[in-house]
Amino acid sequence: QVQLVESGGGLVQAGGSLRLSCAASGRAFSSYAMGWFRQAPGKEREFVAAISWSGGSTVYADSVKGRFTISRDNAKNMVYLQMNSLKPEDTAVYYCAASKWVAPTPGEYDHWGQGTQVTVSS
């Protein structure tokens, strides 16, 4: 079992940066692949990025490639999402999630955090 808590969201102007953090509890954290998803009002939850248990493999949605970077620190049970060059269309609630493998679909993830709001003003 793993429990996840996101932090780091907020209000930022377009072109700015934010770093989201996800703190995990549970000794099995390092065995999980981790992902970030987001959900805007009236829209379905969409994949943002994922990272393998070792950190050696990462996958990004085309919409964030080159702007966002996912990373993890297994010693600290932490996952991060560095978001640069933010756009108004990045506005959403961002969730971290844990899965047995790297996957771009929400259904593959067993554990979810409560989410953190990111708002990008134009």
Buried (B, 14 or more C-beta within 10 A) or exposed (E): EBEBEBEBBEEBEEEBEBEBBBBBEBEEBBEBBBBBBBBBEEEEBBBBBBBBBEBEEBBBBEBBEEBBBBBBEBEEBBBBBBBBEBBEEBBBBBBBBBBEEBBBEBEBBEBBBEBBEBBBEE
